[in-house]
C-alpha cells in the first residue's frame, strides 16, 4: 500500500485560494490556481509566489564539513564563500545521479543542502551512508517553509519588507535577517524560473504571516500564487534539468549537460569513471528542440531522424507560453546534437519536424 501524500503547512490556505491540489513527490501540491499560461506570464512579466515547502533541507556541521561535501558532491565546494550558493549533484557509484541540489555555505564548518522533495529519504540515507568524516547531519525538512518569489517585480515587492539591501545581492548568494518583521529568515537570490527573484526560507510557525505580508507588499504589482504547472513551463523554457526527467539514477550527468558543475580538480564519488567517460567522448547529449511543425512534444515521445529511426526520447516537453510553440529536451546521439540539426518527434505515429536549438529557449529575464 502506498504511503499517504504529506500536506505542506499552508495546504488549507492554498485550497482556500482555489489551488488544485495534486500528488507530487510524496506531497499534495497546488498545480494551478487559474491557468498555467496566466500564471506563467504573471511570473515572466510581474511577480508570482510558489509555495515549494515540499523541498528538503539538510544541515551539515563539523570541522570536516567541507571535506565531506567535496567527496559527496560533484562541484568544487571549496570555491564557496560565506553567503554563497552553488548548484551541484550527488553522483552515485553506477554513473548516474542520486539527486541534484543547492549547497549553501554559512561558514567553513556549516552548510545547508536543499534537495528535491521526491528524494528526501533517498538523499538522507545517501549522505548518512557516506558520512565517514564525523560530521553532524540534521534533517530540518519538516521544520521549514520555502516560498519562491519570482519575476521582475519580486525585488520591489520584497524590498518593502526588509532593511537588507536586496538589490546589492548577486545571483546565487543569500542573506539571513528580518523580513516582514520576522527574524531568522533566509533570503536567497536563487530560483527555478529564469525570471529573477528570491527564495525565502521561514520557520513553519511564521509561514502564514510571511505569505500574507508578501502578498500585501506585491498587491500593486498584481502578485499571484503560482502552481507547479507554470513552474514546469518556466523551468523548461530555461532548459533547467528536473530530477526524474533529465536526471536519474542511471543516465550520465555529463550527457545531461552538467559538466559545468563536475569538477575533476578533486576526487569525489565515481569521479574516475566520469572522468574516463569525458575523456573517451560522450555518446549522447541532452539538447533543446524547438518544433517547426505544429504539435506538443511530451515526455517519452520518440525523437527520430527523417527516416523515422529512433534517436532517443523526449525527457521534458511542453507548449511554450512565451514562444507560442512546442519545445522539448531530450538525449540524442552526439552526431545529431549540433544546433540547427533537423529532428522529428513522433506524435501519434506522425513525424513532426523540429530543430535542435541552443539552450535556454528563452533568455533570462525575458
KOLNU-285227 format. One line per field, with one value per residue (C-alpha): x, y, z; residue number from 1. Coordinates in Angstrom, 2 decimals. Each point is the difference from the previous one (the first is absolute). Layout:
N
u = [X, ...]
v = [Y, ...]
w = [Z, ...]
pos = [NUM, ...]
END
This chain:
366
u = [0.00, 1.40, 0.83, -2.47, 1.15, 1.15, -1.59, 2.14, -0.62, -2.13, -2.09, -3.32, 0.93, 0.69, -3.32, -1.74, 1.83, -1.44, 3.18, -0.56, 1.90, 1.70, 2.51, 3.59, 3.20, -1.87, -1.87, -3.32, 0.98, -1.87, 0.35, -1.89, -2.35, -1.25, 1.68, 3.56, 0.46, -1.31, 2.22, 3.02, -0.39, -0.58, 3.50, 1.72, -1.45, -0.83, 0.26, -1.38, 0.53, 0.53, -0.39, 2.77, 0.04, 0.15, 3.73, 2.46, 2.65, 2.93, 2.56, 3.64, 2.17, 3.52, 3.68, 0.06, -3.25, 1.77, 2.03, -3.15, -1.82, 3.01, -0.27, -3.78, -0.86, 1.23, 0.78, 2.99, -1.38, 3.35, -0.79, -2.91, 0.19, -2.34, -3.42, 0.61, -2.22, 1.12, -1.84, 1.30, -1.05, 0.64, 1.64, -0.77, 2.35, -1.77, 0.63, -3.33, -1.27, -1.49, -1.41, 0.83, 0.15, 1.01, 2.87, -0.21, 3.15, -0.52, 3.67, 2.74, -1.54, -3.71, -1.97, -3.64, -0.90, -3.30, -1.23, -2.98, -3.19, -0.34, 3.56, 0.09, 0.13, 2.37, 2.34, -0.10, 1.01, 2.71, 1.67, -0.08, 1.33, 2.95, 0.71, 3.47, 1.11, -1.61, -2.24, -3.34, -2.98, -3.46, -3.13, -2.09, -2.31, -3.16, 0.82, 0.31, -2.23, 1.47, -1.58, 1.40, -0.85, 0.82, -0.21, 1.26, -2.17, 1.25, 2.71, -2.26, -2.57, 2.42, 2.08, -3.01, 0.22, 3.67, 2.85, 2.45, 1.10, -1.35, 1.08, 3.65, -0.33, 1.77, -1.65, 0.50, 0.74, -2.10, -0.48, -1.56, -2.02, -3.40, -2.77, -3.57, 0.86, 0.99, 3.53, 2.20, -1.04, 2.28, -0.35, 1.68, 0.54, -0.85, -2.93, -1.11, -1.67, 2.63, -2.24, 2.09, -1.08, 0.64, -0.71, -1.08, 0.62, -2.17, -0.87, -3.42, -1.45, 0.60, -0.94, -3.57, 0.98, 2.83, -2.25, -2.60, 2.63, 1.52, -3.44, -0.79, 3.33, -0.49, -3.64, 0.94, 1.80, -2.99, 1.89, -1.50, 0.51, 1.57, -0.32, 2.23, -1.36, 1.52, 3.12, 0.59, -0.53, 2.20, 2.91, -0.32, 0.24, 3.32, 1.25, 0.32, 0.21, -2.69, 0.84, -1.90, 0.02, 3.43, 1.77, -0.43, 1.82, 1.36, 0.58, 3.32, -0.01, 2.61, -2.41, -2.62, 2.28, 1.21, 3.71, 0.08, -0.72, 2.24, 3.44, 2.77, 2.51, -0.98, -0.95, -3.68, -2.36, 0.38, 2.22, 2.45, -2.74, -1.56, 3.41, 0.69, -3.39, 0.82, 3.42, -1.42, -2.56, -3.74, -2.25, -3.18, -0.91, -3.01, -1.28, -2.77, -2.49, -2.35, -2.91, -0.32, -3.18, -2.98, -0.18, 0.87, 2.89, -0.53, 2.23, 0.92, -1.03, 2.58, 2.58, 0.70, 2.01, -1.70, -0.42, -1.77, 2.92, -0.08, 2.82, -1.21, -2.94, -1.41, 0.87, -2.19, -2.27, -2.75, -1.61, 2.09, -2.30, 2.72, 0.96, -3.46, 1.49, 0.90, 3.34, 1.74, 3.19, 1.33, 3.10, 1.26, 3.22, 2.72, -0.11, -3.52, 0.74, 1.26, -2.17, -2.05, -0.29, -3.47, -1.62, -3.51, -2.30, -2.36, -3.47, -2.74, 1.97, 0.60, 3.51, -0.06, 3.02, 2.10, 3.46, 2.78, 0.23, 2.47, -1.18, -1.59, -3.04, -0.79, 2.67, 0.05, -2.11, -2.19]
v = [0.00, 3.41, 2.50, 2.87, 3.27, 2.57, 3.43, 3.12, 2.39, 2.47, -2.70, 1.43, 3.51, -1.26, -1.80, 3.24, 1.85, -2.48, -1.98, -3.37, -2.40, -3.00, -2.63, 0.98, -1.43, -1.51, 3.24, 1.57, 3.10, 2.78, -0.64, 3.16, 2.68, 1.54, -1.18, -1.13, 2.63, 2.84, -0.99, -0.49, 3.49, 1.50, -1.18, 0.93, 3.52, 0.85, -2.03, -3.30, -2.18, -3.76, -1.90, -2.59, -1.11, -3.61, 0.42, -1.60, 1.76, -1.63, 1.69, -1.16, 1.08, -0.82, 0.66, -2.31, 1.28, 1.41, -3.18, -2.14, 2.07, -0.03, -3.79, -0.33, 2.75, 0.62, 3.71, 1.65, 1.01, 1.57, 2.81, 1.15, 2.92, 0.81, 0.96, -1.68, -2.67, -2.66, -2.40, -3.58, -3.64, -3.15, -2.53, -3.66, -2.95, -1.19, 3.06, 1.69, 2.63, -0.45, 3.55, 3.56, 2.58, 3.44, 0.41, 3.05, 0.96, 1.63, -0.40, -2.58, -2.25, 0.36, -0.44, -0.41, -2.49, 0.51, -3.16, -1.15, -0.98, -3.41, -0.89, 1.18, -3.49, -1.34, 2.99, -0.15, -3.67, 0.79, 2.81, -2.09, -3.08, 2.01, 1.92, -1.35, 3.48, 0.30, 2.90, 0.69, -0.35, 1.39, -0.36, 3.17, -0.57, -0.15, 3.20, 2.47, 1.56, 1.21, 2.69, 0.84, 3.64, 0.23, 2.55, 3.50, 1.54, -2.36, 2.47, 3.04, -2.27, -1.45, 3.15, 1.62, -2.70, 0.18, 2.37, -2.35, 1.40, -2.67, 1.83, -0.46, -3.79, -1.91, -3.01, -3.14, 1.77, 0.14, 2.12, -0.77, 2.66, 1.50, 0.02, 1.19, 0.43, -3.67, -0.76, -2.93, -0.08, -1.05, 2.09, -1.66, 1.52, -3.29, -1.49, -2.46, 2.34, 2.18, 2.98, 1.27, 0.16, -1.56, -3.08, 0.48, -2.60, 0.53, -2.14, -1.66, 2.03, 3.26, -1.28, 1.32, 3.43, 0.12, -1.11, 2.66, 2.74, -0.86, 0.16, 3.32, 1.45, -1.30, 1.07, 3.06, -2.34, -2.38, -2.78, -3.50, -3.47, -2.32, -3.78, -2.84, 0.15, 3.41, -0.95, -2.76, 2.16, 2.78, -2.36, -1.75, 3.30, 0.48, -3.51, -0.86, -3.71, -1.67, -3.11, -3.02, 1.48, 1.23, -1.47, -3.42, -2.91, -1.41, 2.74, 1.84, 3.54, 0.94, -0.98, 2.17, 3.04, 0.14, 0.02, 3.61, -1.15, -3.08, 1.01, -2.53, 2.15, -2.12, -3.59, -0.77, -2.98, -1.71, 2.84, -2.37, -1.62, 3.34, 1.38, -3.00, 0.51, 3.64, -0.87, -2.76, 2.45, 0.04, -2.24, 1.98, 3.57, 1.71, 2.53, 2.54, -0.50, 2.66, -1.24, 1.17, -1.99, 0.63, -2.45, -0.36, -2.34, -1.90, -2.09, -3.41, 0.94, -1.38, 2.30, -1.30, 0.74, 0.79, -3.72, -0.59, -1.78, 0.57, 2.24, 0.44, 1.16, 3.31, 0.48, 3.13, 1.76, 2.60, 2.82, 3.07, 2.85, 2.55, -1.32, -1.35, -3.21, -3.49, -0.44, -3.07, -1.35, -3.47, -2.11, -0.59, -1.52, 2.67, -0.07, 1.48, 2.45, 2.93, 3.14, 0.21, -3.78, -1.05, -2.75, -1.37, -0.67, -2.95, 1.16, -2.62, -1.78, 3.26, 1.46, 3.71, 2.08, 1.85, 1.52, -0.32, 3.36, 1.63, 0.06, 1.90, 0.31, 3.36, 2.44, 0.59, 2.97, -0.23]
w = [0.00, -0.99, 2.71, 0.29, -1.52, 2.56, 0.29, -0.05, 2.96, -2.03, -1.73, 1.27, -1.15, -3.54, -0.10, 1.07, -2.77, -2.51, -0.50, -1.68, 2.28, -1.61, 1.20, -0.84, 1.47, 2.95, 0.83, -0.90, -1.97, -1.83, -3.75, -0.99, 1.34, -3.27, -3.22, -0.66, -2.73, 2.14, 2.92, -2.28, -1.50, 3.46, 1.03, -3.28, 0.04, 3.61, 3.21, 1.24, 3.06, 0.03, 3.24, -0.40, 3.64, -1.17, -0.70, 2.42, 2.11, 1.80, 2.25, -0.15, 2.97, 1.13, -0.50, -3.03, -1.54, -3.08, -0.44, 0.25, -2.60, -2.33, 0.03, -0.34, -2.52, -3.55, 0.23, 1.72, 3.40, 0.95, -2.47, 2.20, 2.42, 2.89, -1.43, -3.38, -1.62, -2.46, -2.29, 0.03, -0.04, 2.03, -2.36, 0.71, -0.54, -3.15, -2.18, 0.69, 2.43, 3.48, -0.17, -1.01, 2.76, 1.23, 2.48, 2.32, 1.90, 3.42, 0.90, -0.52, 2.67, -0.87, -3.20, -1.08, -2.73, -1.84, -1.74, -2.05, 1.84, -1.65, 1.05, 3.63, 1.49, -2.67, 0.39, 3.81, -0.13, -2.55, 1.98, 3.19, -1.76, -1.33, 3.20, 0.82, 1.02, 3.43, -1.03, 1.67, -2.33, 0.78, -2.12, 0.50, -3.00, 2.13, 1.93, -2.88, -2.62, -3.26, -2.20, -3.42, -0.77, -3.70, -2.79, -0.84, 2.75, 2.73, 1.09, 0.55, 1.70, 2.56, 0.49, 1.72, 2.68, 1.00, 0.80, -1.75, -3.37, -2.34, -3.17, 0.98, 0.21, -2.76, -1.65, 2.10, 3.27, 3.18, 3.12, 3.36, 1.74, 0.64, -2.64, 0.64, 3.68, 0.24, 1.17, -0.93, -3.68, -2.87, -3.17, -2.95, -3.48, -1.69, -1.88, -2.64, -2.49, -1.67, 0.78, 2.91, 3.61, 3.38, 2.08, 3.62, 2.71, 3.06, 3.04, -0.23, 2.90, -1.94, -3.46, -0.29, 1.32, -2.58, -2.87, 0.83, 0.34, -3.40, -1.65, 1.64, -1.15, -3.54, -0.39, -2.10, -2.45, -0.23, 1.80, -0.34, 1.49, -2.58, -0.34, -1.13, -3.56, -0.67, 1.96, -2.54, -3.11, 1.44, 0.83, -3.37, -1.90, 1.85, -0.78, 3.71, 0.86, 2.09, 2.01, -1.32, -3.50, -1.14, 3.04, 1.60, 1.64, -3.26, -2.60, -0.09, 1.44, -2.62, -2.78, 1.75, -0.43, 3.62, -0.86, 1.24, 3.57, -0.21, 1.25, -0.58, 1.91, 3.03, 0.72, 0.64, -0.18, -3.41, -1.28, -1.72, -2.10, -0.92, -0.93, -2.22, -1.67, -0.69, -1.42, -2.23, -1.40, 0.71, -2.07, 0.67, 0.87, 1.52, -2.54, -0.33, -2.85, -1.37, -2.04, -3.59, -0.66, 2.24, 2.88, 3.67, 0.85, 3.26, 2.30, -1.51, -3.55, -2.43, -1.60, -3.52, -3.13, -3.33, -0.72, 3.30, 1.70, 3.75, 1.27, 3.58, 2.10, 1.15, 3.70, 0.42, -2.47, -0.11, -1.93, 0.87, 1.14, -0.83, -3.46, -0.90, -1.39, 1.14, 1.77, 1.40, 1.49, -0.67, -0.52, -3.55, -1.40, -0.17, -3.82, 0.23, 2.81, -2.07, 0.09, -3.19, -0.50, -1.09, 2.09, 0.21, 2.94, -0.36, 1.03, -0.43, -2.78, -1.86, -0.35, 0.83, -0.93, 2.56, 0.17, 2.59, 1.77, 2.35, 3.61, 1.64, -2.27, 1.62, 1.18, 3.77, 1.00, -3.11]
pos = [1, 2, 3, 4, 5, 6, 7, 8, 9, 10, 11, 12, 13, 14, 15, 16, 17, 18, 19, 20, 21, 22, 23, 24, 25, 26, 27, 28, 29, 30, 31, 32, 33, 34, 35, 36, 37, 38, 39, 40, 41, 42, 43, 44, 45, 46, 47, 48, 49, 50, 51, 52, 53, 54, 55, 56, 57, 58, 59, 60, 61, 62, 63, 64, 65, 66, 67, 68, 69, 70, 71, 72, 73, 74, 75, 76, 77, 78, 79, 80, 81, 82, 83, 84, 85, 86, 87, 88, 89, 90, 91, 92, 93, 94, 95, 96, 97, 98, 99, 100, 101, 102, 103, 104, 105, 106, 107, 108, 109, 110, 111, 112, 113, 114, 115, 116, 117, 118, 119, 120, 121, 122, 123, 124, 125, 126, 127, 128, 129, 130, 131, 132, 133, 134, 135, 136, 137, 138, 139, 140, 141, 142, 143, 144, 145, 146, 147, 148, 149, 150, 151, 152, 153, 154, 155, 156, 157, 158, 159, 160, 161, 162, 163, 164, 165, 166, 167, 168, 169, 170, 171, 172, 173, 174, 175, 176, 177, 178, 179, 180, 181, 182, 183, 184, 185, 186, 187, 188, 189, 190, 191, 192, 193, 194, 195, 196, 197, 198, 199, 200, 201, 202, 203, 204, 205, 206, 207, 208, 209, 210, 211, 212, 213, 214, 215, 216, 217, 218, 219, 220, 221, 222, 223, 224, 225, 226, 227, 228, 229, 230, 231, 232, 233, 234, 235, 236, 237, 238, 239, 240, 241, 242, 243, 244, 245, 246, 247, 248, 249, 250, 251, 252, 253, 254, 255, 256, 257, 258, 259, 260, 261, 262, 263, 264, 265, 266, 267, 268, 269, 270, 271, 272, 273, 274, 275, 276, 277, 278, 279, 280, 281, 282, 283, 284, 285, 286, 287, 288, 289, 290, 291, 292, 293, 294, 295, 296, 297, 298, 299, 300, 301, 302, 303, 304, 305, 306, 307, 308, 309, 310, 311, 312, 313, 314, 315, 316, 317, 318, 319, 320, 321, 322, 323, 324, 325, 326, 327, 328, 329, 330, 331, 332, 333, 334, 335, 336, 337, 338, 339, 340, 341, 342, 343, 344, 345, 346, 347, 348, 349, 350, 351, 352, 353, 354, 355, 356, 357, 358, 359, 360, 361, 362, 363, 364, 365, 366]
END
